[in-house]
Amino acid sequence: MHTATSTLPDLNNEGVITPAQAEAFRKDGHILISNVLDPGEAAAYRNVIGDAANRYNTEKRKMEDRDTYGKAFLQIMNLWRVDEQVKKFVLARRFAKMAADLMGVQNVRIYHDQALFKEPGGGPTPWHQDQYYWPIDTHNTITMWMPLVDIDVDMGMLTFASGSHKNGVVFDYEISDESEGAFNQYVSERQFPVTRASTMNAGDATWHYGYTIHSAPGNHSSRMREVMTVIYMADNAKITAPKHKWQRNDHATWLMDLPVGGPAASELNPLVL
């Protein structure tokens, strides 16, 4: 485990969300906020997160040997538990305050983190809803999705169906070819505006509710799309009975099999604000 953190920028000042940003987020279910990290901060944390992701990545198959989910990205979770430098990023008060203010809650906990590195030639991320996987009772969940390098549409920009967060879970589909087809039809029929940024700088971040329908194209560039995400939930979230195998896995993995009906507050879900 890496422990040398003294040279990393401190991220414990509170990030600022304006009332207009909070209103837009709650209406659309997503928002892009620029300069959450400045260029120097982004560069410093890119180094430590990239190093940790490389060390703990377990995907060794060739691209052609993977399914749709496997082609979408390299996914390395809970790096804050194994690397003290990444921990400074994941538990940063700056991000936690922004997450809380966007949702309009007082306190937030971590659900888990994920490094999502989309390789050159990596496939698209199908339409899906994150909260399909989570056995918790609140709509107040939010994901911060932050590129650690400058990215454009060709690298796999996150794409949102605006306003799609308001109906809870729509389909019983994990991220798959089936979810892509079903959600694509649903988004079209409901005429949700589909939006994505054309470019994002390292240290910018999008934020989206757990129920916001979203996707990403494949990476058609020659560079790795290096993204770090942190998922937050309102502090008062309760654990619900798992509805399928994916929620059973999340209940065991992130909530450590704590009792159904009790607080979603295992040692893996620290209070960060």
ChimeraX attribute file (.defattr): number of C-alpha atoms within 10 A of each C-alpha:
attribute: neighborCount
match mode: 1-to-1
recipient: residues
	/A:1	9
	/A:2	11
	/A:3	11
	/A:4	10
	/A:5	15
	/A:6	8
	/A:7	8
	/A:8	16
	/A:9	15
	/A:10	14
	/A:11	18
	/A:12	15
	/A:13	11
	/A:14	14
	/A:15	17
	/A:16	14
	/A:17	15
	/A:18	11
	/A:19	11
	/A:20	9
	/A:21	17
	/A:22	20
	/A:23	14
	/A:24	14
	/A:25	20
	/A:26	18
	/A:27	15
	/A:28	20
	/A:29	26
	/A:30	31
	/A:31	22
	/A:32	19
	/A:33	16
	/A:34	14
	/A:35	15
	/A:36	21
	/A:37	22
	/A:38	13
	/A:39	15
	/A:40	13
	/A:41	18
	/A:42	21
	/A:43	15
	/A:44	14
	/A:45	21
	/A:46	21
	/A:47	14
	/A:48	19
	/A:49	23
	/A:50	17
	/A:51	13
	/A:52	21
	/A:53	23
	/A:54	13
	/A:55	10
	/A:56	13
	/A:57	13
	/A:58	11
	/A:59	13
	/A:60	9
	/A:61	10
	/A:62	9
	/A:63	16
	/A:64	9
	/A:65	10
	/A:66	13
	/A:67	12
	/A:68	18
	/A:69	17
	/A:70	19
	/A:71	21
	/A:72	27
	/A:73	26
	/A:74	22
	/A:75	20
	/A:76	20
	/A:77	18
	/A:78	18
	/A:79	20
	/A:80	20
	/A:81	14
	/A:82	14
	/A:83	19
	/A:84	17
	/A:85	23
	/A:86	28
	/A:87	18
	/A:88	18
	/A:89	22
	/A:90	26
	/A:91	21
	/A:92	19
	/A:93	19
	/A:94	21
	/A:95	25
	/A:96	27
	/A:97	22
	/A:98	22
	/A:99	32
	/A:100	24
	/A:101	19
	/A:102	28
	/A:103	22
	/A:104	14
	/A:105	15
	/A:106	13
	/A:107	18
	/A:108	27
	/A:109	26
	/A:110	28
	/A:111	25
	/A:112	23
	/A:113	24
	/A:114	21
	/A:115	25
	/A:116	21
	/A:117	22
	/A:118	24
	/A:119	23
	/A:120	18
	/A:121	17
	/A:122	24
	/A:123	22
	/A:124	22
	/A:125	27
	/A:126	25
	/A:127	27
	/A:128	27
	/A:129	25
	/A:130	21
	/A:131	20
	/A:132	22
	/A:133	23
	/A:134	23
	/A:135	24
	/A:136	26
	/A:137	16
	/A:138	17
	/A:139	17
	/A:140	22
	/A:141	27
	/A:142	28
	/A:143	24
	/A:144	25
	/A:145	22
	/A:146	26
	/A:147	25
	/A:148	28
	/A:149	20
	/A:150	14
	/A:151	22
	/A:152	17
	/A:153	19
	/A:154	17
	/A:155	26
	/A:156	26
	/A:157	23
	/A:158	18
	/A:159	19
	/A:160	26
	/A:161	25
	/A:162	24
	/A:163	21
	/A:164	26
	/A:165	23
	/A:166	16
	/A:167	9
	/A:168	14
	/A:169	18
	/A:170	17
	/A:171	14
	/A:172	11
	/A:173	17
	/A:174	18
	/A:175	19
	/A:176	17
	/A:177	15
	/A:178	16
	/A:179	18
	/A:180	20
	/A:181	12
	/A:182	15
	/A:183	22
	/A:184	17
	/A:185	12
	/A:186	15
	/A:187	18
	/A:188	12
	/A:189	9
	/A:190	11
	/A:191	13
	/A:192	16
	/A:193	13
	/A:194	15
	/A:195	13
	/A:196	18
	/A:197	14
	/A:198	11
	/A:199	14
	/A:200	22
	/A:201	19
	/A:202	25
	/A:203	26
	/A:204	23
	/A:205	25
	/A:206	20
	/A:207	22
	/A:208	29
	/A:209	29
	/A:210	28
	/A:211	24
	/A:212	26
	/A:213	29
	/A:214	26
	/A:215	23
	/A:216	19
	/A:217	19
	/A:218	24
	/A:219	25
	/A:220	17
	/A:221	17
	/A:222	11
	/A:223	15
	/A:224	19
	/A:225	26
	/A:226	24
	/A:227	25
	/A:228	27
	/A:229	20
	/A:230	24
	/A:231	24
	/A:232	27
	/A:233	29
	/A:234	25
	/A:235	24
	/A:236	17
	/A:237	21
	/A:238	17
	/A:239	21
	/A:240	19
	/A:241	14
	/A:242	17
	/A:243	13
	/A:244	12
	/A:245	10
	/A:246	15
	/A:247	19
	/A:248	17
	/A:249	17
	/A:250	18
	/A:251	24
	/A:252	12
	/A:253	12
	/A:254	20
	/A:255	24
	/A:256	16
	/A:257	15
	/A:258	15
	/A:259	14
	/A:260	15
	/A:261	13
	/A:262	13
	/A:263	17
	/A:264	31
	/A:265	21
	/A:266	16
	/A:267	11
	/A:268	18
	/A:269	19
	/A:270	16
	/A:271	19
	/A:272	18
	/A:273	21
